Amino acid sequence: MLPDVSRILHVNKFLYRRGGAEAYMEDVAALQSAAGHEVAFFGMAHTENTPHRYARSFPSQVDFDPAPATLAGKVRGVGRMLWSTSAARGIAEVLDDFRPDVVHLHNIYHQLSPSILRPVTKRGIPVVMTVHDYSLACPTYNFMSHGEICEACLGGHFSQAVRKRCQGGSLTASIAAAADLALHSRLDSYGGIDLFVCPSRFMEAKLTEAGVYPQKLRWLHHFVQLDQPPKTEPGHGIVFVGRLSGEKGVDILLRAFAELPSTVELDVIGDGPDRVGLTALAHEVAPGRVRFHGRQPADEVARRLRGAAVCVVPSRWYENQPLVVLEAYTAGTAVVGTDIGGLTELIQPGKTGELFRLGSSADLAAKIARLVDDPATAHRMGAAGRAWVSENFSPDVHLTGLDDIYLEASRRVQAQPARRS
C-alpha cells in the first residue's frame, strides 16, 4: 500500500523539455510536488539537462539521432541499446538513496534500456510506465516506413523492418532497431513493469492488437492547466509547435500554407533534424512568410498559441495524445490536424477544429483557409475547445487517476512477491 505522501522517481532518457514526453513528465512531477509528494528524476547525462539531485549517477550521453559516425561508436551504441550496465548501476545508487515508493518510467529505450528494471524489481518497488510512442510494438517507434504508415511488424514480425530498411533507409540501423525489439520481446525484458499507462484509446487498442501486455494496459488521458484567461478576440495567423522531423508532417503544412493568401503568416516553434531542409522548403514555396523560432520556453509557446487563429498538427504518424492540442485549446485556439491516431479523439470537426486527410496538402489548405477567412468561427471553435478541456482534462482528475494506477501496481507487487525477487 502506498503512503499518503509518496516518494516518486520519474525516469526518462532526456531530462530537458525536448518534446511531449518530457513536457508531460515535468508537468506531472510538478503537480505531484505541489500535492506534497517527494519527486526525483533519473535519466541520461546530457548537455541540455536541467540540474538534478542525482546527476552524478546518470549514465553518459550517447546520441542515436544522428547515429554515431565511427564503427566503434556504432558498436558502443548497439551495446547500449541492448543492455546498459552503467544505467543499471546508476539507478541502483539512486534507488538505495531515494528509496522511492513507486518508479514511473517514460521513454527509456536505447539510451537507458530495460537494464534499469532489474534493480527496481529486485527491490520490490512498483513500476508504472507511461507509453508515449509505439516502441514496444514497432522497431522505428512510430509505425512508419519511408514516410508512410506501415504496420508490417505488428504482432512481432520485426524482421520486416530489416527487409524494408525502415530505420532511415539504413540496413545497419534497421537491423539494430529490429534486433533490439526482438531480443527484448523474446526475453520479456519489460515484463517487470506492473502497469502501462496509455494516454489515448488508440494507443491502448494498437498495443492490444500487437499483443503488448494487454492485461496491464490502463487508459488515462493527459491534463492541462487553465492558468491563463480566456481569449477575448480572434487570433491571427497559423502556428505549429513540435519536433521538426519527418513524421510530424511540417512539409505538408508548408505546401498547404503556400496556397493561402500572402497576408497569412506561419510561426514554426521547435527544432529537429529536418530544420535545415524545412527552412529551405519554406523559402522556396512561401518566401518571407514563415518564421522558424526554434525551441522555446513554455510561456512563449503559450503566448504564440494564444495569438494564433489556428494551430496545425499535420502529423504523418499515429499521434498518441499530443499535448500541443490540449495546450492550444487552453489558449482558446482552434486546431486542424490529421484524421488518424489519437488526434481523432481530441479534435471535434466543426466544433473545436477540423481534421484533414492524411498527407493531403490541398485538403489541409482548404481546412485552414476556412478558419483564417472566418475569424469568428475560429474564435468560437477555440472557445469550445477550452470549455471541453476544462471539463475533461483537469489536473486533479489526472492526479487521482495516476494515484489509483500507482496503488494498483503496488497491490500487484504485493500479490506476486516471488516474481520480484
C-alpha positions in Angstrom: 0.0 0.0 0.0 1.4 3.4 -1.0 1.6 6.0 1.8 -0.4 9.2 1.6 2.8 11.1 0.9 4.9 9.1 -1.6 8.4 9.3 -3.0 8.1 9.1 -6.8 11.1 8.5 -9.1 10.5 9.6 -12.7 12.8 8.0 -15.3 13.3 9.3 -18.8 16.3 9.2 -21.1 16.2 13.0 -21.6 15.8 15.4 -18.7 15.1 18.6 -20.5 11.9 19.8 -22.2 12.7 18.2 -25.5 9.2 17.1 -26.6 5.8 15.9 -25.4 7.1 13.1 -23.2 9.4 15.4 -21.3 6.9 18.1 -21.1 4.3 15.7 -19.6 6.9 14.3 -17.1 7.9 17.7 -15.9 4.4 18.9 -15.6 3.0 15.8 -13.8 6.0 15.8 -11.4 5.3 19.5 -10.6 1.7 18.5 -9.8 2.8 15.7 -7.5 5.3 18.0 -5.7 2.6 20.6 -5.2 0.4 17.8 -3.7 3.1 17.1 -1.1 4.9 14.1 -2.7 8.7 14.0 -2.9 9.9 13.7 -6.5 13.2 12.8 -8.0 14.5 12.1 -11.5 16.8 9.6 -13.3 18.0 9.8 -16.9 21.0 10.1 -19.2 23.6 12.7 -18.7 23.1 15.4 -21.3 24.4 18.9 -22.0 20.9 20.3 -22.1 19.7 18.7 -18.9 18.4 20.9 -16.1 20.2 20.4 -12.8 19.2 17.2 -10.9 19.9 15.8 -7.5 21.2 12.5 -8.7 23.1 13.7 -11.8 26.3 12.1 -10.6 24.6 8.6 -11.1 23.4 9.2 -14.6 24.9 7.1 -17.5 27.0 9.1 -20.0 25.4 10.8 -23.0 25.0 8.8 -26.2 23.3 10.0 -29.4 21.4 8.0 -31.9 20.0 10.9 -34.0 22.2 11.2 -35.9 23.8 7.7 -35.4 27.5 7.5 -34.3 29.8 8.1 -37.3 32.6 5.6 -36.4 32.4 1.8 -36.3 33.5 1.9 -32.7 30.8 4.4 -31.9 28.2 2.2 -33.7 29.3 -0.9 -31.7 29.1 1.0 -28.4 25.7 2.4 -29.4 24.2 -1.0 -30.2 25.6 -2.4 -26.9 24.0 0.5 -25.0 20.6 -0.2 -26.8 20.6 -3.8 -25.8 21.8 -3.5 -22.2 23.4 -0.6 -20.3 25.4 -1.7 -17.2 26.1 2.0 -16.4 22.4 2.8 -16.4 21.6 -0.2 -14.2 24.4 0.7 -11.8 23.3 4.3 -11.7 19.7 3.7 -11.0 20.6 1.2 -8.2 22.5 4.0 -6.5 19.5 6.3 -6.8 17.1 3.7 -5.5 19.2 3.0 -2.4 19.4 6.7 -1.5 16.0 8.0 -2.5 14.0 4.8 -1.6 11.0 5.5 -3.9 7.6 4.1 -3.2 7.0 3.9 -7.0 9.1 4.2 -10.1 7.4 6.0 -13.0 9.0 5.3 -16.4 8.6 7.3 -19.6 10.9 6.9 -22.6 13.8 4.7 -21.6 14.5 2.9 -24.9 18.0 2.8 -26.3 19.9 5.3 -24.1 18.8 3.7 -20.8 17.5 0.3 -22.0 15.4 -2.2 -19.9 18.5 -2.9 -17.9 17.3 -0.4 -15.4 14.3 -2.6 -14.5 16.2 -5.4 -12.7 17.4 -3.2 -9.9 13.9 -1.8 -9.4 12.1 -5.2 -9.4 14.8 -6.7 -7.2 13.9 -4.2 -4.5 10.2 -4.9 -4.8 9.3 -1.4 -6.0 6.1 -0.9 -8.1 6.8 0.1 -11.7 4.5 2.1 -13.9 5.3 3.2 -17.4 3.5 6.0 -19.4 3.6 4.9 -23.1 4.4 7.9 -25.2 5.0 6.1 -28.6 4.9 2.6 -30.2 8.5 1.5 -29.3 7.1 -1.7 -27.6 5.5 -2.8 -30.9 7.5 -1.2 -33.7 11.3 -1.0 -34.2 11.1 2.5 -35.5 8.6 3.5 -32.7 6.1 5.2 -35.0 4.6 2.6 -37.4 6.2 4.4 -40.3 8.4 3.3 -43.2 9.8 5.7 -45.8 7.3 8.4 -44.9 4.2 6.3 -44.9 2.1 4.4 -42.3 3.3 0.8 -42.0 2.1 -2.0 -39.7 4.2 -4.8 -41.2 5.9 -5.5 -37.9 2.6 -5.7 -35.9 2.4 -8.8 -33.9 6.2 -9.4 -33.6 7.2 -9.6 -37.2 10.2 -7.3 -36.6 12.3 -8.7 -39.5 10.0 -6.7 -41.8 11.8 -3.6 -40.6 15.0 -5.0 -41.9 13.5 -6.1 -45.2 12.1 -2.6 -45.7 15.0 -0.8 -44.2 12.6 1.3 -42.2 15.2 3.0 -40.0 16.2 5.9 -42.2 16.7 3.6 -45.2 19.8 2.1 -43.5 20.2 -1.6 -43.4 22.6 -1.5 -40.4 20.3 0.9 -38.4 17.3 -1.2 -39.3 19.0 -4.4 -38.2 19.9 -2.8 -34.9 16.4 -1.5 -34.2 14.8 -4.8 -35.1 17.3 -6.8 -33.1 16.8 -4.6 -30.1 13.0 -5.0 -30.0 13.1 -8.7 -31.0 15.6 -9.6 -28.2 13.8 -7.7 -25.5 10.4 -9.2 -26.6 11.9 -12.7 -26.5 13.4 -12.1 -23.1 10.3 -10.4 -21.8 12.6 -7.5 -20.7 9.7 -5.2 -20.0 7.7 -7.8 -18.1 8.8 -6.3 -14.8 6.6 -3.3 -15.5 3.5 -3.7 -13.4 1.2 -1.4 -15.4 1.4 0.6 -18.7 -0.5 4.0 -18.9 -1.9 4.7 -22.4 -2.9 8.4 -22.8 -5.2 7.6 -25.8 -7.7 4.9 -26.6 -6.0 4.5 -29.9 -2.7 3.6 -28.2 -4.4 1.2 -25.9 -6.1 -0.5 -28.9 -2.9 -0.7 -31.0 -0.8 -2.2 -28.2 -3.6 -4.7 -27.5 -3.6 -5.6 -31.2 0.2 -6.0 -31.1 -0.1 -8.3 -28.0 1.9 -6.0 -25.8 0.9 -6.9 -22.2 -2.8 -6.3 -22.9 -3.8 -7.2 -19.3 -1.5 -4.5 -18.0 -2.7 -1.6 -20.1 -4.6 1.2 -18.5 -6.1 4.3 -20.2 -5.5 7.7 -18.6 -5.5 10.8 -20.7 -3.2 13.8 -20.1 -4.1 17.0 -18.4 -3.8 20.8 -18.9 -3.6 23.7 -16.6 -6.0 26.5 -17.3 -3.6 29.2 -16.0 -4.5 32.0 -18.4 -7.7 33.9 -19.0 -10.0 33.1 -22.0 -9.1 34.7 -25.3 -11.3 37.8 -25.8 -10.7 38.3 -29.5 -9.8 36.3 -32.6 -6.1 35.4 -33.1 -4.2 35.8 -36.3 -2.1 33.5 -38.5 -1.0 29.9 -38.0 1.3 28.2 -35.5 3.0 24.8 -35.5 4.6 23.5 -32.3 6.6 20.3 -32.3 9.7 18.4 -33.4 11.0 19.1 -36.9 11.2 15.6 -38.2 9.5 13.7 -41.0 6.7 12.1 -39.0 5.5 15.5 -37.9 4.5 16.4 -41.5 5.7 20.0 -41.4 6.5 19.8 -45.1 2.8 19.1 -45.7 1.9 22.2 -43.8 4.4 24.3 -45.7 3.0 23.2 -49.1 -0.6 23.8 -47.8 0.5 27.2 -46.5 1.8 28.2 -49.9 -1.8 28.0 -51.2 -3.1 30.6 -48.7 -3.2 34.3 -49.2 0.1 36.2 -48.8 -1.3 38.1 -45.8 -1.3 35.0 -43.7 1.8 34.2 -41.7 3.1 30.9 -40.1 5.2 30.6 -36.9 7.1 27.3 -36.5 8.2 26.5 -33.0 10.5 23.6 -32.3 13.7 22.0 -33.6 14.9 18.8 -35.0 16.9 17.0 -37.7 14.8 18.4 -40.6 15.1 22.1 -39.7 17.5 23.0 -42.5 15.5 21.2 -45.2 12.3 22.7 -44.0 13.7 26.2 -43.9 14.8 25.8 -47.5 11.4 24.5 -48.5 9.7 27.4 -46.8 11.9 29.8 -48.6 11.0 28.1 -51.9 7.2 27.9 -51.5 6.4 30.8 -49.3 9.4 33.2 -49.2 9.3 35.7 -46.3 6.1 34.3 -44.7 7.4 31.6 -42.4 9.2 32.3 -39.2 11.3 29.5 -37.5 11.7 30.2 -33.8 13.5 27.0 -32.7 12.8 25.5 -29.3 11.0 28.0 -26.9 10.2 28.0 -23.2 6.6 27.0 -22.2 5.4 30.6 -21.6 6.5 31.7 -25.1 4.8 28.6 -26.6 1.6 29.6 -24.7 1.8 33.2 -26.0 2.3 32.1 -29.6 -0.6 29.6 -29.3 -2.9 32.3 -27.8 -2.1 34.8 -30.5 -2.8 32.4 -33.4 -6.0 31.8 -35.2 -5.2 28.2 -35.9 -2.8 25.6 -34.5 -1.9 22.9 -37.1 -0.8 19.3 -36.2 -0.1 17.8 -39.7 1.4 14.5 -38.5 2.0 11.5 -40.8 2.2 9.1 -37.8 -0.3 7.8 -35.3 0.0 10.6 -32.7 -0.8 9.3 -29.2 -2.2 12.3 -27.3 -0.2 15.3 -28.3 -0.1 17.9 -25.6 0.0 20.7 -28.1 -3.6 20.1 -28.9 -4.6 20.5 -25.3 -2.4 23.5 -24.9 -3.9 25.1 -28.0 -7.4 24.6 -26.6 -6.3 26.0 -23.3 -5.2 29.1 -25.2 -8.6 29.3 -26.9 -7.2 28.4 -30.3 -8.8 26.0 -32.8 -6.8 23.0 -34.1 -6.6 21.5 -37.5 -5.0 18.0 -37.5 -4.6 14.8 -39.5 -7.5 12.3 -39.4 -5.6 9.4 -37.9 -4.5 8.1 -34.5 -5.1 9.9 -31.2 -5.8 13.2 -33.0 -9.3 11.9 -33.8 -10.0 11.7 -30.1 -9.1 15.3 -29.5 -10.3 17.3 -32.5 -14.1 17.5 -33.0 -14.7 18.6 -36.6 -16.8 21.6 -36.9 -16.8 22.2 -33.1 -13.2 22.6 -31.8 -11.3 22.4 -35.2 -11.0 20.4 -38.3 -9.5 17.1 -39.5 -7.8 16.8 -42.9 -6.9 13.7 -45.0 -3.6 12.2 -44.2 -0.9 13.6 -46.5 -3.2 15.9 -48.5 -1.8 19.4 -48.5 -4.7 20.5 -50.7 -7.3 19.4 -48.1 -5.2 20.9 -45.3 -5.1 24.2 -47.2 -8.8 24.2 -47.6 -9.4 23.4 -43.9 -7.1 26.2 -42.7 -8.5 28.7 -45.2 -12.0 28.1 -43.9 -10.8 29.2 -40.4 -8.5 32.1 -41.3 -11.1 33.5 -43.6 -13.7 33.4 -40.8 -12.0 34.6 -37.6 -15.3 34.5 -35.7 -15.7 30.8 -36.4 -12.1 30.0 -35.5 -12.6 32.0 -32.3 -15.8 30.1 -31.4 -14.1 26.8 -32.0 -11.2 27.7 -29.8 -13.6 28.7 -27.0 -15.4 25.4 -27.4 -12.0 23.5 -27.2 -11.2 25.4 -24.0 -14.5 24.6 -22.4 -14.0 20.9 -23.4 -10.6 20.5 -21.8 -11.7 22.5 -18.8 -14.4 19.9 -18.2 -12.4 16.7 -19.1 -8.7 17.3 -18.7 -8.3 18.8 -15.2 -5.0 18.2 -13.3 -7.0 16.9 -10.3 -8.7 14.2 -12.3 -5.4 13.1 -13.8 -3.6 13.0 -10.5 -6.3 11.0 -8.9 -6.2 8.5 -11.8 -2.5 8.2 -11.6 -2.6 7.6 -7.8 -5.1 4.8 -8.5 -2.7 3.3 -11.0 0.2 3.5 -8.6 -1.9 1.8 -5.9 -3.0 -1.0 -8.3 0.7 -1.5 -9.3 1.6 -1.7 -5.6 -1.1 -4.3 -5.0 0.2 -6.4 -7.9 3.7 -6.4 -6.4 2.3 -7.5 -3.0 0.3 -10.3 -4.7 3.4 -11.7 -6.5 6.4 -11.3 -4.2 8.2 -14.3 -5.7 8.3 -12.7 -9.2 10.1 -9.7 -7.8 12.9 -11.5 -6.1 
